[in-house]
Amino acid sequence: MHKRAVIYARYSSDLQSDTSIEDQIRLAERLIIDKGWELTQKYTDHGVSGASLLRPGYQQLFSDARAGAFDVVVAESIDRLSRDQEHIAGFHKAMSFAGVTIFTSSEGEINELHIGLKGTMSALYLKDLADKTRRGLEGRIRKGKSGGGIAYGYVIVEKRGADGTPIRGDRTINAKEAEIVRLIFTQYSNGASARAIAHRLNKEGISGPNGGKWSPSTINGNWRRGTGVLNNELYVGKLVWNRQRFIKDPASGKRQARLNPHEKWIYEDVTELRIIDDELWHEVKQRQQKLRKMIIDNGGRSELARRPRYLLSGLLKCGTCGGGFSMINKDRYGCSTARNKATCENKLSIRRDTLERAVLGGLRDNLMQPEAYQAFVEEFTREFNRQSGEQEHQNKLDKQELEQIESNIRRGLDAINSGVAPELVKDELNALAARRKSVRAKLEAAPPVRPRLHPNLSLLYKEKITNLIEALNAPETIA
């Protein structure tokens, strides 16, 4: 009997590549030739998880089957059609209803027994593989080795065993980056904000992690998750693993981090990787804790918590040792290093009001120079336009995501119309609807895109400088 056959091939972006599609098609074509069938169509999905039904090629195959376009569907194995037990059972039932037979290169003709056993075995295999991977990673962590990735301040050590195989997971301190880590901790401890530190590092041309630019989030991170330079306990010789796990969002297909219970975190001492001493680490932790409390006390307004107590806090340096020059009593600035660590001989101090008057006077005189006008014009225009460009770009990304969500929802509805049981795609559609609502709300709340500025701001500059000096001289500012 003459039979019309089609091929379905898929690869997951996590594990394979486009060459996998070609290999699958070649095996399926060989089976079709051996059976004497006619190949009429090929359906493919590139870089899409088999756990989702919302695949363009899969949906087209489903629709064509309902229309009676072919008699046999051929795949490399059952898990190419779906890795989900519930989904593959629904697919088999729908194909049977349409009079379509399922064949695979590895199992032959697929029946109910294959569906039950193979689906269960695939699920167990994936769970077992995940468990083995985690056990292997935990074993490496217990030996003080890396569980993956490399933190700023360290470099991978390449070693090989006696048989020539690579020994993975060893690290050592990168001396140059370690100095930057110490600089960040020291400046933050002295009162500088993460934003100010990031600006300084970028201005000096110092590359951040992975060679990128520094940002406040790179430095601050998330203290609960232990991310960011200031929260990385590896800098004090403690390796922490299993803080969080990742779950794939069915709406976007992106992995989302979930914090694990603290009792599941794993700690190992790696004193040879210490960069920061305990005293400096605790100073930073105390400042972070103080800022968090201030944010709570200010109703969640972090900008108020970050504001320095005094006008020049965090901006002054000792001319002798380069350490912080901070308030040593209620009226005077002095070298913190000389008084706290006794490693600097500079015992001089200066009254706060005297220093602030001198700084503000010099600021006014220097900022009123013609060359300062031009510098303001150029920088203000550049930054204003940069922020406007970022907002435009973010709006574009959000609109693209919304379009993709709408497309996925339509595919899900098409799947139901083609005969897929609604309960099989209900969870995915609900997740998509929730994400659509979130993205729409974000777009509606986005500020309107501002027009690009023409750099003719000199008159405005004079007014702003006058207002700035008056504001800095105000009692509520300098008190």
C-alpha positions as CSV (number, residue, x, y, z in Angstrom):
1,M,0.0,0.0,0.0
2,H,1.3,3.4,-1.0
3,K,1.9,5.6,2.1
4,R,2.8,9.3,2.4
5,A,5.4,9.9,5.1
6,V,6.7,13.0,6.8
7,I,9.7,13.6,9.0
8,Y,9.9,15.5,12.2
9,A,13.3,16.6,13.6
10,R,14.1,18.8,16.6
11,Y,17.1,19.7,18.6
12,S,17.4,21.5,22.0
13,S,19.6,24.6,22.2
14,D,20.9,23.3,25.5
15,L,22.7,20.2,24.2
16,Q,22.9,20.0,20.4
17,S,23.2,22.0,17.2
18,D,21.9,22.3,13.7
19,T,24.0,19.3,12.6
20,S,21.7,17.2,14.8
21,I,18.7,18.1,12.6
22,E,20.6,16.8,9.5
23,D,21.6,13.6,11.2
24,Q,18.0,12.9,12.3
25,I,16.6,13.6,8.8
26,R,19.2,11.3,7.3
27,L,18.2,8.4,9.6
28,A,14.5,9.0,8.9
29,E,15.0,9.2,5.2
30,R,16.8,5.8,5.3
31,L,13.8,4.3,7.1
32,I,11.3,5.7,4.6
33,I,13.4,4.3,1.7
34,D,13.6,0.9,3.3
35,K,9.8,0.9,3.8
36,G,9.1,2.1,0.3
37,W,7.1,5.1,1.4
38,E,6.9,8.5,-0.3
39,L,8.5,11.4,1.6
40,T,6.2,14.4,1.2
41,Q,7.3,16.9,3.9
42,K,9.9,17.7,6.6
43,Y,9.0,19.5,9.8
44,T,11.8,20.9,12.0
45,D,12.2,22.9,15.2
46,H,15.6,24.5,15.9
47,G,16.7,25.2,19.4
48,V,13.3,24.5,21.0
49,S,12.8,22.4,24.1
50,G,10.9,19.1,23.7
51,A,9.0,19.9,26.9
52,S,7.0,22.6,25.2
53,L,4.1,22.0,22.7
54,L,4.4,25.6,21.3
55,R,6.8,24.7,18.6
56,P,6.1,26.0,15.0
57,G,7.1,22.8,13.2
58,Y,5.3,20.6,15.7
59,Q,2.1,22.7,15.4
60,Q,2.2,22.6,11.6
61,L,2.7,18.8,11.7
62,F,-0.3,18.5,14.0
63,S,-2.5,20.7,11.8
64,D,-1.5,18.8,8.6
65,A,-2.2,15.5,10.3
66,R,-5.7,16.6,11.1
67,A,-6.2,17.6,7.5
68,G,-5.1,14.1,6.3
69,A,-2.0,15.3,4.5
70,F,0.1,12.2,5.4
71,D,-0.2,8.6,6.7
72,V,3.1,8.2,8.6
73,V,5.2,10.5,10.8
74,V,8.9,9.4,11.2
75,A,11.3,10.7,13.9
76,E,14.6,9.6,15.3
77,S,13.0,8.7,18.6
78,I,10.0,9.4,20.7
79,D,11.6,12.1,22.8
80,R,12.2,14.1,19.6
81,L,8.4,14.5,19.4
82,S,8.1,15.3,23.1
83,R,10.0,14.7,26.4
84,D,6.8,15.2,28.4
85,Q,4.9,12.0,29.2
86,E,1.5,13.7,29.1
87,H,2.3,15.5,25.9
88,I,3.5,12.4,24.0
89,A,0.5,10.4,25.1
90,G,-1.8,13.1,23.8
91,F,0.2,13.2,20.5
92,H,-0.2,9.5,20.0
93,K,-3.9,9.6,20.7
94,A,-4.4,12.5,18.2
95,M,-2.3,10.8,15.5
96,S,-4.3,7.6,16.0
97,F,-7.6,9.5,15.6
98,A,-6.2,11.0,12.4
99,G,-5.2,7.6,11.1
100,V,-1.5,8.4,11.2
101,T,1.1,5.9,12.3
102,I,4.2,6.9,14.2
103,F,7.5,5.3,13.4
104,T,11.0,6.1,14.9
105,S,14.4,5.0,13.7
106,S,15.3,3.6,17.1
107,E,12.0,2.0,18.2
108,G,10.1,1.2,15.0
109,E,6.4,1.4,15.0
110,I,5.1,3.1,18.1
111,N,2.2,1.7,20.1
112,E,0.7,2.3,23.6
113,L,3.3,0.1,25.3
114,H,6.1,2.2,23.8
115,I,4.4,5.4,24.9
116,G,4.0,4.3,28.5
117,L,7.4,2.6,28.9
118,K,9.5,5.0,26.9
119,G,7.9,8.1,28.4
120,T,8.5,6.8,31.9
121,M,12.1,5.8,31.1
122,S,12.9,9.2,29.5
123,A,11.5,11.0,32.6
124,L,13.5,8.8,34.9
125,Y,16.7,9.2,32.8
126,L,16.5,13.0,32.8
127,K,16.0,13.0,36.6
128,D,18.8,10.5,37.1
129,L,21.1,12.6,34.8
130,A,20.3,15.8,36.7
131,D,21.0,14.0,40.1
132,K,24.3,12.6,38.9
133,T,25.3,16.0,37.6
134,R,24.5,17.6,40.9
135,R,26.4,14.9,42.8
136,G,29.4,15.4,40.6
137,L,29.3,19.2,41.1
138,E,28.9,18.8,44.9
139,G,31.9,16.4,45.0
140,R,34.0,19.1,43.2
141,I,32.8,21.8,45.7
142,R,33.7,19.5,48.7
143,K,37.3,19.5,47.3
144,G,37.3,23.3,47.1
145,K,37.1,23.3,43.3
146,S,34.8,25.5,41.1
147,G,31.3,24.3,40.4
148,G,31.3,26.3,37.2
149,G,32.2,29.8,36.1
150,I,35.0,32.0,37.3
151,A,34.6,35.0,39.7
152,Y,36.2,38.3,39.1
153,G,39.6,38.3,40.8
154,Y,40.5,34.7,39.9
155,V,41.9,32.8,36.9
156,I,41.5,29.2,35.9
157,V,44.5,26.9,36.5
158,E,45.1,24.5,33.7
159,K,46.3,21.1,34.9
160,R,46.5,17.6,33.5
161,G,46.6,14.3,35.1
162,A,49.2,11.6,34.6
163,D,47.2,10.2,31.6
164,G,47.0,13.7,30.0
165,T,43.3,14.3,30.8
166,P,42.5,17.8,32.0
167,I,41.9,18.4,35.7
168,R,39.1,20.9,36.0
169,G,37.9,23.3,38.7
170,D,41.2,24.7,40.0
171,R,41.6,28.5,40.4
172,T,44.1,30.9,41.7
173,I,44.1,34.6,42.5
174,N,44.5,37.1,39.6
175,A,46.8,39.7,41.3
176,K,45.7,42.6,39.1
177,E,42.0,42.0,39.5
178,A,42.4,41.3,43.2
179,E,43.7,44.8,43.6
180,I,40.5,46.1,42.0
181,V,38.4,44.0,44.4
182,R,40.3,45.5,47.4
183,L,39.8,49.0,45.9
184,I,36.1,48.4,45.6
185,F,35.7,47.1,49.2
186,T,37.9,50.0,50.6
187,Q,36.1,52.7,48.7
188,Y,32.7,51.3,49.7
189,S,33.8,51.0,53.3
190,N,34.9,54.7,53.2
191,G,31.4,55.8,52.1
192,A,31.5,55.8,48.3
193,S,28.4,54.4,46.6
194,A,28.5,51.5,44.1
195,R,27.5,53.9,41.4
196,A,30.4,56.3,42.1
197,I,32.8,53.3,42.3
198,A,31.5,52.0,38.9
199,H,31.9,55.4,37.3
200,R,35.4,55.8,38.5
201,L,36.5,52.3,37.3
202,N,34.9,52.9,33.9
203,K,36.5,56.3,33.6
204,E,39.9,54.8,34.4
205,G,39.4,52.2,31.7
206,I,39.4,49.3,34.1
207,S,37.5,46.3,32.6
208,G,34.8,44.6,34.7
209,P,33.9,40.9,34.9
210,N,34.1,39.2,31.5
211,G,35.7,42.3,30.1
212,G,32.6,44.4,30.3
213,K,31.8,47.8,31.8
214,W,31.2,48.2,35.5
215,S,27.7,49.0,36.8
216,P,26.3,49.5,40.3
217,S,24.6,46.1,40.1
218,T,27.9,44.4,39.3
219,I,29.2,45.8,42.6
220,N,26.1,45.7,44.8
221,G,24.4,42.6,43.4
222,N,21.9,40.9,45.6
223,W,22.9,40.3,49.2
224,R,20.3,37.5,49.7
225,R,21.6,35.5,46.7
226,G,25.2,36.4,47.4
227,T,25.7,38.0,44.0
228,G,27.8,41.1,43.2
229,V,31.4,41.8,44.2
230,L,30.5,43.1,47.7
231,N,28.6,39.8,48.5
232,N,31.0,37.2,47.2
233,E,32.3,35.2,50.2
234,L,35.0,33.7,48.1
235,Y,36.9,36.9,48.7
236,V,37.2,35.9,52.4
237,G,38.1,32.3,51.6
238,K,34.6,30.7,51.8
239,L,33.2,28.8,48.8
240,V,29.4,28.8,48.9
241,W,27.4,26.6,46.5
242,N,23.7,25.7,45.9
243,R,22.4,29.1,46.9
244,Q,19.8,28.9,44.1
245,R,18.3,26.7,41.5
246,F,17.0,27.5,38.0
247,I,13.5,26.8,36.6
248,K,12.6,27.4,33.0
249,D,9.7,29.9,32.5
250,P,7.2,28.2,30.1
251,A,6.2,31.6,28.8
252,S,9.6,33.0,27.8
253,G,11.7,29.8,27.7
254,K,14.2,31.7,29.9
255,R,15.6,30.2,33.1
256,Q,14.5,31.9,36.3
257,A,16.5,31.8,39.6
258,R,14.9,30.5,42.8
259,L,16.6,30.9,46.1
260,N,17.2,27.6,48.0
261,P,16.6,27.3,51.7
262,H,19.7,28.4,53.6
263,E,20.1,25.0,55.2
264,K,20.8,23.6,51.7
265,W,23.7,25.9,51.1
266,I,27.1,24.2,51.1
267,Y,30.2,25.9,52.5
268,E,33.8,25.0,52.1
269,D,36.9,26.8,53.3
270,V,39.3,27.8,50.6
271,T,41.7,30.1,52.5
272,E,44.2,30.1,49.6
273,L,41.6,32.1,47.6
274,R,41.2,34.9,50.2
275,I,41.5,38.4,48.9
276,I,39.8,40.6,51.6
277,D,40.6,40.5,55.3
278,D,37.9,39.9,57.8
279,E,38.0,43.5,59.2
280,L,37.3,45.1,55.8
281,W,34.6,42.5,55.0
282,H,32.8,43.2,58.2
283,E,33.0,47.0,57.7
284,V,31.3,46.5,54.3
285,K,28.6,44.2,55.7
286,Q,27.9,46.7,58.5
287,R,27.4,49.5,56.0
288,Q,25.2,47.3,53.8
289,Q,23.1,46.4,56.8
290,K,22.8,50.0,57.9
291,L,21.8,51.1,54.4
292,R,19.1,48.3,54.2
293,K,17.7,49.5,57.6
294,M,17.7,53.1,56.4
295,I,15.9,52.1,53.2
296,I,13.2,50.4,55.3
297,D,13.0,53.4,57.6
298,N,12.6,55.7,54.6
299,G,9.7,53.8,53.2
300,G,11.8,51.9,50.6
301,R,13.4,55.0,49.1
302,S,17.0,53.7,48.6
303,E,18.2,57.1,47.3
304,L,17.6,58.6,50.8
305,A,19.5,55.7,52.5
306,R,22.5,56.1,50.2
307,R,22.8,59.9,50.8
308,P,26.0,60.7,52.8
309,R,25.6,62.4,56.1
310,Y,27.9,65.3,55.2
311,L,28.4,67.2,52.0
312,L,32.0,65.8,51.4
313,S,31.5,62.4,52.9
314,G,33.3,59.7,50.8
315,L,35.0,62.3,48.6
316,L,38.1,63.2,50.5
317,K,41.5,61.4,50.5
318,C,44.5,61.7,52.8
319,G,47.4,63.4,50.9
320,T,49.9,61.2,52.8
321,C,48.6,57.7,52.5
322,G,45.6,57.9,50.1
323,G,43.2,56.6,52.7
324,G,39.8,58.0,53.5
325,F,39.6,61.5,55.1
326,S,36.4,61.4,57.2
327,M,34.8,63.0,60.2
328,I,36.8,62.2,63.3
329,N,34.5,64.2,65.6
330,K,31.5,66.4,65.2
331,D,33.4,69.3,63.7
332,R,36.6,68.1,62.0
333,Y,37.8,66.0,59.1
334,G,40.9,63.8,59.6
335,C,42.7,60.7,58.2
336,S,40.8,57.6,59.0
337,T,43.8,55.3,58.5
338,A,46.0,57.4,60.9
339,R,43.3,57.1,63.6
340,N,41.9,53.6,63.1
341,K,44.9,51.6,61.9
342,A,47.9,53.8,63.0
343,T,49.6,53.1,59.6
344,C,49.7,56.8,58.6
345,E,51.5,59.6,60.3
346,N,49.2,62.4,59.1
347,K,47.5,63.7,62.3
348,L,46.3,67.0,60.9
349,S,42.6,67.8,60.8
350,I,40.5,70.6,59.4
351,R,37.2,72.1,60.4
352,R,34.2,70.9,58.3
353,D,32.7,74.3,57.7
354,T,36.1,75.8,56.6
355,L,36.7,73.0,54.2
356,E,33.2,73.1,52.7
357,R,33.4,76.9,52.2
358,A,36.7,76.5,50.4
359,V,35.4,73.7,48.2
360,L,32.2,75.4,47.2
361,G,34.0,78.7,46.5
362,G,36.5,76.9,44.2
363,L,33.6,74.9,42.6
364,R,31.7,78.1,41.8
365,D,34.8,79.9,40.3
366,N,36.0,77.0,38.2
367,L,32.6,75.9,36.9
368,M,31.9,79.4,35.6
369,Q,34.9,79.3,33.2
370,P,33.9,79.2,29.5
371,E,35.5,75.8,28.9
372,A,33.3,74.4,31.7
373,Y,30.3,75.5,29.7
374,Q,31.2,73.5,26.7
375,A,32.1,70.4,28.9
376,F,28.6,70.6,30.5
377,V,26.9,71.0,27.2
378,E,28.6,68.0,25.7
379,E,28.3,65.7,28.7
380,F,24.7,66.7,29.5
381,T,23.6,66.2,26.0
382,R,25.4,62.9,25.7
383,E,24.0,61.5,28.9
384,F,20.5,62.7,28.2
385,N,20.5,61.2,24.7
386,R,22.0,57.9,26.1
387,Q,19.2,57.6,28.6
388,S,16.6,58.3,25.9
389,G,18.2,55.7,23.6
390,E,18.2,53.1,26.4
391,Q,14.5,53.7,27.0
392,E,13.7,53.4,23.3
393,H,15.7,50.2,23.2
394,Q,14.0,48.7,26.2
395,N,10.6,49.6,24.8
396,K,11.5,47.9,21.6
397,L,12.6,44.7,23.4
398,D,9.4,44.7,25.5
399,K,7.3,45.1,22.4
400,Q,9.2,42.2,20.7
401,E,8.6,40.0,23.7
402,L,4.9,40.9,23.7
403,E,4.7,39.9,20.0
404,Q,6.4,36.6,20.7
405,I,4.0,35.9,23.6
406,E,1.0,36.7,21.4
407,S,2.4,34.4,18.8
408,N,2.8,31.6,21.3
409,I,-0.7,32.0,22.6
410,R,-2.1,31.8,19.1
411,R,-0.1,28.6,18.5
412,G,-1.6,27.2,21.7
413,L,-5.1,28.0,20.6
414,D,-4.4,26.6,17.2
415,A,-3.2,23.4,18.9
416,I,-6.5,23.1,20.7
417,N,-8.4,23.8,17.5
418,S,-6.4,21.0,15.8
419,G,-7.4,18.5,18.4
420,V,-4.9,18.8,21.3
421,A,-6.6,18.3,24.6
422,P,-7.0,21.8,26.3
423,E,-5.6,20.4,29.6
424,L,-2.3,19.6,27.8
425,V,-1.5,23.3,27.0
426,K,-3.5,24.9,29.9
427,D,-0.5,25.6,32.1
428,E,1.6,27.0,29.3
429,L,-1.2,29.3,28.1
430,N,-1.9,30.5,31.7
431,A,1.8,31.3,32.1
432,L,1.9,33.1,28.8
433,A,-1.2,35.1,29.7
434,A,0.4,36.1,33.1
435,R,3.6,37.2,31.3
436,R,1.6,39.1,28.7
437,K,-0.2,41.1,31.5
438,S,3.2,41.9,33.1
439,V,4.8,43.1,29.9
440,R,1.8,45.2,28.9
441,A,1.8,46.8,32.4
442,K,5.5,47.6,32.0
443,L,5.0,49.2,28.6
444,E,2.1,51.3,29.9
445,A,4.1,52.5,32.8
446,A,7.2,53.3,30.7
447,P,7.9,57.1,30.5
448,P,7.4,58.7,27.1
449,V,10.5,58.7,25.0
450,R,12.1,62.1,25.2
451,P,13.3,64.0,22.1
452,R,17.0,64.2,21.4
453,L,18.5,67.4,22.7
454,H,20.3,70.1,20.6
455,P,23.5,71.1,22.4
456,N,22.7,74.7,23.0
457,L,22.5,74.8,26.8
458,S,25.0,77.5,27.9
459,L,22.4,79.8,29.4
460,L,20.8,77.0,31.3
461,Y,24.2,76.0,32.6
462,K,24.8,79.4,34.4
463,E,21.4,79.1,36.0
464,K,22.0,75.5,37.2
465,I,25.4,76.4,38.6
466,T,23.9,79.3,40.6
467,N,21.2,77.0,41.9
468,L,23.7,74.3,42.7
469,I,25.9,76.5,44.9
470,E,22.8,77.8,46.7
471,A,21.6,74.3,47.3
472,L,24.9,73.1,48.5
473,N,25.1,76.0,50.9
474,A,21.7,75.4,52.3
475,P,21.6,74.4,56.0
476,E,19.7,71.3,55.4
477,T,22.3,70.2,52.8
478,I,25.5,70.8,54.8
479,A,24.1,70.1,58.3
